[in-house]
Amino acid sequence: MSLRSVINMIIIGTLSYMLIIFVLRISGKRTLSKMNAFDFIVTVALGSTLSSLLINFQRNLWQGIIAFCLLVFLQFLTSWLSVRFKLANKLLKSQPTMLYYNGDYDERALKKERIAKNEITQALRSQGIGSTDTVSAVILETDGTFSVLKKKADSEETLRNVE
């Protein structure tokens, strides 16, 4: 590796880093929020674009900048569309899935989502819950996390959009 290659990498790396910070700040919190499947794909693509930019010195810096900005714009556009149009939201994002409700495991949902019962009990333990008797529902959220609702009179309100 020549001195020129090292200097190129330092310059391109520094400019790319500043670009990432700038683009992520103007694109908003949604870009860095908990990820659904689409967000994960965009994040991997952004990382791949950055690594290509740093490693491939034949690639023009502006091509990398344009590719990076295009990915962030497309992520912004799809999240904008999914907030405003139900069809876009349905196509782009999954729905939360009820895995456990009032003492009963939904075996069909567990199989469909490939979740074992011991993963649910692990989620309960991580919430400090020692018994399913105190649990109203366990939901697999769109980002792959488990939400645990304790038995309370008002817990039904948050279950409106769960399958």
CNS distance restraints for C-alpha pairs under 8 A (distance, minus, plus):
assign (resid   1 and name CA) (resid   5 and name CA) 6.26 0.50 0.50
assign (resid   1 and name CA) (resid   6 and name CA) 7.15 0.50 0.50
assign (resid   2 and name CA) (resid   6 and name CA) 6.50 0.50 0.50
assign (resid   3 and name CA) (resid   7 and name CA) 6.20 0.50 0.50
assign (resid   4 and name CA) (resid   8 and name CA) 6.05 0.50 0.50
assign (resid   5 and name CA) (resid   9 and name CA) 6.13 0.50 0.50
assign (resid   5 and name CA) (resid  57 and name CA) 7.73 0.50 0.50
assign (resid   6 and name CA) (resid  10 and name CA) 6.24 0.50 0.50
assign (resid   7 and name CA) (resid  11 and name CA) 6.15 0.50 0.50
assign (resid   8 and name CA) (resid  12 and name CA) 5.92 0.50 0.50
assign (resid   8 and name CA) (resid  57 and name CA) 7.61 0.50 0.50
assign (resid   9 and name CA) (resid  13 and name CA) 5.60 0.50 0.50
assign (resid   9 and name CA) (resid  54 and name CA) 5.95 0.50 0.50
assign (resid   9 and name CA) (resid  55 and name CA) 7.52 0.50 0.50
assign (resid   9 and name CA) (resid  57 and name CA) 7.93 0.50 0.50
assign (resid  10 and name CA) (resid  14 and name CA) 5.97 0.50 0.50
assign (resid  11 and name CA) (resid  15 and name CA) 6.14 0.50 0.50
assign (resid  12 and name CA) (resid  16 and name CA) 5.86 0.50 0.50
assign (resid  12 and name CA) (resid  53 and name CA) 7.51 0.50 0.50
assign (resid  12 and name CA) (resid  54 and name CA) 6.39 0.50 0.50
assign (resid  12 and name CA) (resid  61 and name CA) 7.05 0.50 0.50
assign (resid  13 and name CA) (resid  17 and name CA) 6.01 0.50 0.50
assign (resid  13 and name CA) (resid  54 and name CA) 5.98 0.50 0.50
assign (resid  14 and name CA) (resid  18 and name CA) 6.26 0.50 0.50
assign (resid  15 and name CA) (resid  19 and name CA) 6.08 0.50 0.50
assign (resid  16 and name CA) (resid  20 and name CA) 6.14 0.50 0.50
assign (resid  16 and name CA) (resid  50 and name CA) 7.14 0.50 0.50
assign (resid  16 and name CA) (resid  65 and name CA) 7.57 0.50 0.50
assign (resid  17 and name CA) (resid  21 and name CA) 6.39 0.50 0.50
assign (resid  18 and name CA) (resid  22 and name CA) 6.14 0.50 0.50
assign (resid  19 and name CA) (resid  23 and name CA) 5.96 0.50 0.50
assign (resid  19 and name CA) (resid  65 and name CA) 7.58 0.50 0.50
assign (resid  20 and name CA) (resid  24 and name CA) 5.92 0.50 0.50
assign (resid  21 and name CA) (resid  25 and name CA) 6.08 0.50 0.50
assign (resid  22 and name CA) (resid  26 and name CA) 6.37 0.50 0.50
assign (resid  23 and name CA) (resid  27 and name CA) 5.95 0.50 0.50
assign (resid  23 and name CA) (resid  69 and name CA) 7.16 0.50 0.50
assign (resid  23 and name CA) (resid  72 and name CA) 7.62 0.50 0.50
assign (resid  24 and name CA) (resid  28 and name CA) 6.51 0.50 0.50
assign (resid  24 and name CA) (resid  31 and name CA) 6.88 0.50 0.50
assign (resid  24 and name CA) (resid  32 and name CA) 7.83 0.50 0.50
assign (resid  25 and name CA) (resid  29 and name CA) 7.81 0.50 0.50
assign (resid  27 and name CA) (resid  31 and name CA) 6.56 0.50 0.50
assign (resid  27 and name CA) (resid  72 and name CA) 7.23 0.50 0.50
assign (resid  27 and name CA) (resid  73 and name CA) 7.97 0.50 0.50
assign (resid  27 and name CA) (resid  76 and name CA) 7.05 0.50 0.50
assign (resid  28 and name CA) (resid  32 and name CA) 7.80 0.50 0.50
assign (resid  29 and name CA) (resid  33 and name CA) 6.15 0.50 0.50
assign (resid  31 and name CA) (resid  39 and name CA) 7.48 0.50 0.50
assign (resid  31 and name CA) (resid  72 and name CA) 7.81 0.50 0.50
assign (resid  31 and name CA) (resid  75 and name CA) 7.52 0.50 0.50
assign (resid  31 and name CA) (resid  76 and name CA) 7.59 0.50 0.50
assign (resid  34 and name CA) (resid 143 and name CA) 6.44 0.50 0.50
assign (resid  35 and name CA) (resid  39 and name CA) 5.09 0.50 0.50
assign (resid  35 and name CA) (resid  40 and name CA) 5.72 0.50 0.50
assign (resid  35 and name CA) (resid 143 and name CA) 5.42 0.50 0.50
assign (resid  36 and name CA) (resid  40 and name CA) 6.25 0.50 0.50
assign (resid  36 and name CA) (resid  93 and name CA) 7.11 0.50 0.50
assign (resid  36 and name CA) (resid 142 and name CA) 5.82 0.50 0.50
assign (resid  36 and name CA) (resid 143 and name CA) 4.49 0.50 0.50
assign (resid  36 and name CA) (resid 144 and name CA) 7.63 0.50 0.50
assign (resid  37 and name CA) (resid  41 and name CA) 6.37 0.50 0.50
assign (resid  37 and name CA) (resid  93 and name CA) 7.48 0.50 0.50
assign (resid  37 and name CA) (resid 143 and name CA) 7.27 0.50 0.50
assign (resid  38 and name CA) (resid  42 and name CA) 6.36 0.50 0.50
assign (resid  38 and name CA) (resid  92 and name CA) 7.05 0.50 0.50
assign (resid  38 and name CA) (resid  93 and name CA) 7.51 0.50 0.50
assign (resid  39 and name CA) (resid  43 and name CA) 6.12 0.50 0.50
assign (resid  39 and name CA) (resid  75 and name CA) 7.22 0.50 0.50
assign (resid  40 and name CA) (resid  44 and name CA) 6.23 0.50 0.50
assign (resid  41 and name CA) (resid  45 and name CA) 6.16 0.50 0.50
assign (resid  42 and name CA) (resid  46 and name CA) 6.06 0.50 0.50
assign (resid  42 and name CA) (resid  71 and name CA) 6.61 0.50 0.50
assign (resid  42 and name CA) (resid  72 and name CA) 7.67 0.50 0.50
assign (resid  42 and name CA) (resid  75 and name CA) 6.85 0.50 0.50
assign (resid  43 and name CA) (resid  47 and name CA) 6.27 0.50 0.50
assign (resid  44 and name CA) (resid  48 and name CA) 6.14 0.50 0.50
assign (resid  45 and name CA) (resid  49 and name CA) 6.06 0.50 0.50
assign (resid  45 and name CA) (resid  71 and name CA) 7.62 0.50 0.50
assign (resid  46 and name CA) (resid  50 and name CA) 6.20 0.50 0.50
assign (resid  46 and name CA) (resid  68 and name CA) 6.15 0.50 0.50
assign (resid  46 and name CA) (resid  71 and name CA) 6.90 0.50 0.50
assign (resid  47 and name CA) (resid  51 and name CA) 6.14 0.50 0.50
assign (resid  48 and name CA) (resid  52 and name CA) 6.06 0.50 0.50
assign (resid  49 and name CA) (resid  53 and name CA) 6.12 0.50 0.50
assign (resid  49 and name CA) (resid  64 and name CA) 6.62 0.50 0.50
assign (resid  49 and name CA) (resid  67 and name CA) 7.07 0.50 0.50
assign (resid  49 and name CA) (resid  68 and name CA) 6.54 0.50 0.50
assign (resid  50 and name CA) (resid  54 and name CA) 6.26 0.50 0.50
assign (resid  50 and name CA) (resid  64 and name CA) 7.24 0.50 0.50
assign (resid  50 and name CA) (resid  68 and name CA) 7.61 0.50 0.50
assign (resid  51 and name CA) (resid  55 and name CA) 6.03 0.50 0.50
assign (resid  52 and name CA) (resid  56 and name CA) 5.51 0.50 0.50
assign (resid  53 and name CA) (resid  57 and name CA) 7.20 0.50 0.50
assign (resid  53 and name CA) (resid  59 and name CA) 6.72 0.50 0.50
assign (resid  53 and name CA) (resid  61 and name CA) 6.93 0.50 0.50
assign (resid  53 and name CA) (resid  64 and name CA) 5.77 0.50 0.50
assign (resid  59 and name CA) (resid  63 and name CA) 6.94 0.50 0.50
assign (resid  59 and name CA) (resid  64 and name CA) 7.52 0.50 0.50
assign (resid  60 and name CA) (resid  64 and name CA) 6.77 0.50 0.50
assign (resid  61 and name CA) (resid  65 and name CA) 6.33 0.50 0.50
assign (resid  62 and name CA) (resid  66 and name CA) 6.00 0.50 0.50
assign (resid  63 and name CA) (resid  67 and name CA) 6.07 0.50 0.50
assign (resid  64 and name CA) (resid  68 and name CA) 6.02 0.50 0.50
assign (resid  65 and name CA) (resid  69 and name CA) 6.08 0.50 0.50
assign (resid  66 and name CA) (resid  70 and name CA) 5.93 0.50 0.50
assign (resid  67 and name CA) (resid  71 and name CA) 6.29 0.50 0.50
assign (resid  68 and name CA) (resid  72 and name CA) 6.43 0.50 0.50
assign (resid  69 and name CA) (resid  73 and name CA) 6.00 0.50 0.50
assign (resid  70 and name CA) (resid  74 and name CA) 6.05 0.50 0.50
assign (resid  71 and name CA) (resid  75 and name CA) 6.17 0.50 0.50
assign (resid  72 and name CA) (resid  76 and name CA) 6.13 0.50 0.50
assign (resid  73 and name CA) (resid  77 and name CA) 6.00 0.50 0.50
assign (resid  74 and name CA) (resid  78 and name CA) 6.07 0.50 0.50
assign (resid  75 and name CA) (resid  79 and name CA) 6.20 0.50 0.50
assign (resid  76 and name CA) (resid  80 and name CA) 5.99 0.50 0.50
assign (resid  77 and name CA) (resid  81 and name CA) 6.06 0.50 0.50
assign (resid  78 and name CA) (resid  82 and name CA) 6.00 0.50 0.50
assign (resid  78 and name CA) (resid  88 and name CA) 7.84 0.50 0.50
assign (resid  78 and name CA) (resid  92 and name CA) 7.73 0.50 0.50
assign (resid  79 and name CA) (resid  83 and name CA) 6.22 0.50 0.50
assign (resid  80 and name CA) (resid  84 and name CA) 6.47 0.50 0.50
assign (resid  81 and name CA) (resid  85 and name CA) 5.78 0.50 0.50
assign (resid  81 and name CA) (resid  88 and name CA) 6.07 0.50 0.50
assign (resid  81 and name CA) (resid  89 and name CA) 7.23 0.50 0.50
assign (resid  82 and name CA) (resid  86 and name CA) 6.55 0.50 0.50
assign (resid  82 and name CA) (resid  87 and name CA) 7.59 0.50 0.50
assign (resid  82 and name CA) (resid  88 and name CA) 4.82 0.50 0.50
assign (resid  82 and name CA) (resid  89 and name CA) 3.92 0.50 0.50
assign (resid  82 and name CA) (resid  90 and name CA) 7.67 0.50 0.50
assign (resid  82 and name CA) (resid  92 and name CA) 7.08 0.50 0.50
assign (resid  83 and name CA) (resid  89 and name CA) 6.62 0.50 0.50
assign (resid  85 and name CA) (resid  89 and name CA) 6.31 0.50 0.50
assign (resid  86 and name CA) (resid  90 and name CA) 6.07 0.50 0.50
assign (resid  87 and name CA) (resid  91 and name CA) 6.15 0.50 0.50
assign (resid  88 and name CA) (resid  92 and name CA) 5.99 0.50 0.50
assign (resid  89 and name CA) (resid  93 and name CA) 5.67 0.50 0.50
assign (resid  90 and name CA) (resid  94 and name CA) 6.75 0.50 0.50
assign (resid  90 and name CA) (resid  95 and name CA) 7.88 0.50 0.50
assign (resid  93 and name CA) (resid 142 and name CA) 7.28 0.50 0.50
assign (resid  94 and name CA) (resid 142 and name CA) 5.74 0.50 0.50
assign (resid  95 and name CA) (resid 141 and name CA) 7.32 0.50 0.50
assign (resid  95 and name CA) (resid 142 and name CA) 5.94 0.50 0.50
assign (resid  95 and name CA) (resid 161 and name CA) 7.45 0.50 0.50
assign (resid  95 and name CA) (resid 162 and name CA) 6.62 0.50 0.50
assign (resid  95 and name CA) (resid 163 and name CA) 6.92 0.50 0.50
assign (resid  96 and name CA) (resid 139 and name CA) 6.50 0.50 0.50
assign (resid  96 and name CA) (resid 140 and name CA) 5.60 0.50 0.50
assign (resid  96 and name CA) (resid 141 and name CA) 4.53 0.50 0.50
assign (resid  96 and name CA) (resid 142 and name CA) 5.37 0.50 0.50
assign (resid  96 and name CA) (resid 161 and name CA) 7.22 0.50 0.50
assign (resid  96 and name CA) (resid 162 and name CA) 5.05 0.50 0.50
assign (resid  96 and name CA) (resid 163 and name CA) 6.36 0.50 0.50
assign (resid  97 and name CA) (resid 109 and name CA) 7.15 0.50 0.50
assign (resid  97 and name CA) (resid 139 and name CA) 5.49 0.50 0.50
assign (resid  97 and name CA) (resid 140 and name CA) 5.11 0.50 0.50
assign (resid  97 and name CA) (resid 141 and name CA) 6.62 0.50 0.50
assign (resid  97 and name CA) (resid 162 and name CA) 5.53 0.50 0.50
assign (resid  97 and name CA) (resid 163 and name CA) 5.05 0.50 0.50
assign (resid  98 and name CA) (resid 106 and name CA) 7.35 0.50 0.50
assign (resid  98 and name CA) (resid 109 and name CA) 7.22 0.50 0.50
assign (resid  98 and name CA) (resid 137 and name CA) 7.17 0.50 0.50
assign (resid  98 and name CA) (resid 138 and name CA) 6.20 0.50 0.50
assign (resid  98 and name CA) (resid 139 and name CA) 4.53 0.50 0.50
assign (resid  98 and name CA) (resid 140 and name CA) 6.43 0.50 0.50
assign (resid  98 and name CA) (resid 162 and name CA) 6.17 0.50 0.50
assign (resid  98 and name CA) (resid 163 and name CA) 5.99 0.50 0.50
assign (resid  99 and name CA) (resid 105 and name CA) 5.91 0.50 0.50
assign (resid  99 and name CA) (resid 106 and name CA) 5.26 0.50 0.50
assign (resid  99 and name CA) (resid 107 and name CA) 7.76 0.50 0.50
assign (resid  99 and name CA) (resid 109 and name CA) 6.00 0.50 0.50
assign (resid  99 and name CA) (resid 110 and name CA) 6.13 0.50 0.50
assign (resid  99 and name CA) (resid 137 and name CA) 7.49 0.50 0.50
assign (resid  99 and name CA) (resid 138 and name CA) 5.64 0.50 0.50
assign (resid  99 and name CA) (resid 139 and name CA) 5.56 0.50 0.50
assign (resid  99 and name CA) (resid 140 and name CA) 6.77 0.50 0.50
assign (resid 100 and name CA) (resid 104 and name CA) 5.59 0.50 0.50
assign (resid 100 and name CA) (resid 105 and name CA) 4.38 0.50 0.50
assign (resid 100 and name CA) (resid 106 and name CA) 5.84 0.50 0.50
assign (resid 100 and name CA) (resid 136 and name CA) 7.88 0.50 0.50
assign (resid 100 and name CA) (resid 137 and name CA) 5.21 0.50 0.50
assign (resid 100 and name CA) (resid 138 and name CA) 4.97 0.50 0.50
assign (resid 100 and name CA) (resid 139 and name CA) 7.05 0.50 0.50
assign (resid 101 and name CA) (resid 105 and name CA) 6.53 0.50 0.50
assign (resid 101 and name CA) (resid 106 and name CA) 7.69 0.50 0.50
assign (resid 101 and name CA) (resid 136 and name CA) 5.72 0.50 0.50
assign (resid 101 and name CA) (resid 137 and name CA) 4.39 0.50 0.50
assign (resid 101 and name CA) (resid 138 and name CA) 6.69 0.50 0.50
assign (resid 102 and name CA) (resid 135 and name CA) 6.91 0.50 0.50
assign (resid 102 and name CA) (resid 136 and name CA) 4.89 0.50 0.50
assign (resid 102 and name CA) (resid 137 and name CA) 6.24 0.50 0.50
assign (resid 103 and name CA) (resid 132 and name CA) 6.88 0.50 0.50
assign (resid 103 and name CA) (resid 133 and name CA) 7.08 0.50 0.50
assign (resid 103 and name CA) (resid 135 and name CA) 7.77 0.50 0.50
assign (resid 103 and name CA) (resid 136 and name CA) 7.50 0.50 0.50
assign (resid 105 and name CA) (resid 110 and name CA) 7.83 0.50 0.50
assign (resid 106 and name CA) (resid 110 and name CA) 6.19 0.50 0.50
assign (resid 107 and name CA) (resid 111 and name CA) 6.21 0.50 0.50
assign (resid 108 and name CA) (resid 112 and name CA) 6.10 0.50 0.50
assign (resid 109 and name CA) (resid 113 and name CA) 6.00 0.50 0.50
assign (resid 110 and name CA) (resid 114 and name CA) 5.70 0.50 0.50
assign (resid 110 and name CA) (resid 115 and name CA) 4.95 0.50 0.50
assign (resid 110 and name CA) (resid 116 and name CA) 6.64 0.50 0.50
assign (resid 110 and name CA) (resid 117 and name CA) 7.75 0.50 0.50
assign (resid 111 and name CA) (resid 115 and name CA) 6.43 0.50 0.50
assign (resid 115 and name CA) (resid 119 and name CA) 6.65 0.50 0.50
assign (resid 115 and name CA) (resid 120 and name CA) 7.93 0.50 0.50
assign (resid 116 and name CA) (resid 120 and name CA) 7.12 0.50 0.50
assign (resid 117 and name CA) (resid 121 and name CA) 6.53 0.50 0.50
assign (resid 118 and name CA) (resid 122 and name CA) 6.04 0.50 0.50
assign (resid 119 and name CA) (resid 123 and name CA) 6.22 0.50 0.50
assign (resid 120 and name CA) (resid 124 and name CA) 6.28 0.50 0.50
assign (resid 120 and name CA) (resid 138 and name CA) 7.37 0.50 0.50
assign (resid 120 and name CA) (resid 146 and name CA) 7.82 0.50 0.50
assign (resid 121 and name CA) (resid 125 and name CA) 6.19 0.50 0.50
assign (resid 122 and name CA) (resid 126 and name CA) 6.18 0.50 0.50
assign (resid 123 and name CA) (resid 127 and name CA) 6.44 0.50 0.50
assign (resid 123 and name CA) (resid 146 and name CA) 6.53 0.50 0.50
assign (resid 123 and name CA) (resid 148 and name CA) 7.64 0.50 0.50
assign (resid 124 and name CA) (resid 128 and name CA) 6.49 0.50 0.50
assign (resid 124 and name CA) (resid 129 and name CA) 5.13 0.50 0.50
assign (resid 124 and name CA) (resid 130 and name CA) 7.11 0.50 0.50
assign (resid 124 and name CA) (resid 132 and name CA) 7.91 0.50 0.50
assign (resid 124 and name CA) (resid 148 and name CA) 6.92 0.50 0.50
assign (resid 125 and name CA) (resid 129 and name CA) 5.16 0.50 0.50
assign (resid 125 and name CA) (resid 130 and name CA) 6.23 0.50 0.50
assign (resid 127 and name CA) (resid 148 and name CA) 7.69 0.50 0.50
assign (resid 129 and name CA) (resid 134 and name CA) 7.69 0.50 0.50
assign (resid 131 and name CA) (resid 135 and name CA) 7.49 0.50 0.50
assign (resid 134 and name CA) (resid 150 and name CA) 5.75 0.50 0.50
assign (resid 134 and name CA) (resid 151 and name CA) 5.62 0.50 0.50
assign (resid 135 and name CA) (resid 148 and name CA) 7.13 0.50 0.50
assign (resid 135 and name CA) (resid 149 and name CA) 5.95 0.50 0.50
assign (resid 135 and name CA) (resid 150 and name CA) 4.33 0.50 0.50
assign (resid 135 and name CA) (resid 151 and name CA) 5.25 0.50 0.50
assign (resid 136 and name CA) (resid 148 and name CA) 7.78 0.50 0.50
assign (resid 136 and name CA) (resid 149 and name CA) 5.48 0.50 0.50
assign (resid 136 and name CA) (resid 150 and name CA) 5.16 0.50 0.50
assign (resid 136 and name CA) (resid 151 and name CA) 4.60 0.50 0.50
assign (resid 136 and name CA) (resid 152 and name CA) 7.69 0.50 0.50
assign (resid 136 and name CA) (resid 155 and name CA) 7.68 0.50 0.50
assign (resid 137 and name CA) (resid 148 and name CA) 5.95 0.50 0.50
assign (resid 137 and name CA) (resid 149 and name CA) 5.16 0.50 0.50
assign (resid 137 and name CA) (resid 150 and name CA) 7.07 0.50 0.50
assign (resid 138 and name CA) (resid 146 and name CA) 6.57 0.50 0.50
assign (resid 138 and name CA) (resid 147 and name CA) 5.64 0.50 0.50
assign (resid 138 and name CA) (resid 148 and name CA) 4.62 0.50 0.50
assign (resid 138 and name CA) (resid 149 and name CA) 6.35 0.50 0.50
assign (resid 139 and name CA) (resid 146 and name CA) 5.53 0.50 0.50
assign (resid 139 and name CA) (resid 147 and name CA) 5.10 0.50 0.50
assign (resid 139 and name CA) (resid 148 and name CA) 6.57 0.50 0.50
assign (resid 139 and name CA) (resid 162 and name CA) 7.77 0.50 0.50
assign (resid 140 and name CA) (resid 144 and name CA) 6.08 0.50 0.50
assign (resid 140 and name CA) (resid 145 and name CA) 5.88 0.50 0.50
assign (resid 140 and name CA) (resid 146 and name CA) 4.75 0.50 0.50
assign (resid 140 and name CA) (resid 147 and name CA) 6.51 0.50 0.50
assign (resid 141 and name CA) (resid 145 and name CA) 5.37 0.50 0.50
assign (resid 141 and name CA) (resid 146 and name CA) 5.97 0.50 0.50
assign (resid 141 and name CA) (resid 147 and name CA) 6.84 0.50 0.50
assign (resid 149 and name CA) (resid 155 and name CA) 6.75 0.50 0.50
assign (resid 150 and name CA) (resid 155 and name CA) 7.49 0.50 0.50
assign (resid 151 and name CA) (resid 155 and name CA) 6.88 0.50 0.50
assign (resid 155 and name CA) (resid 159 and name CA) 7.46 0.50 0.50
assign (resid 156 and name CA) (resid 160 and name CA) 7.41 0.50 0.50
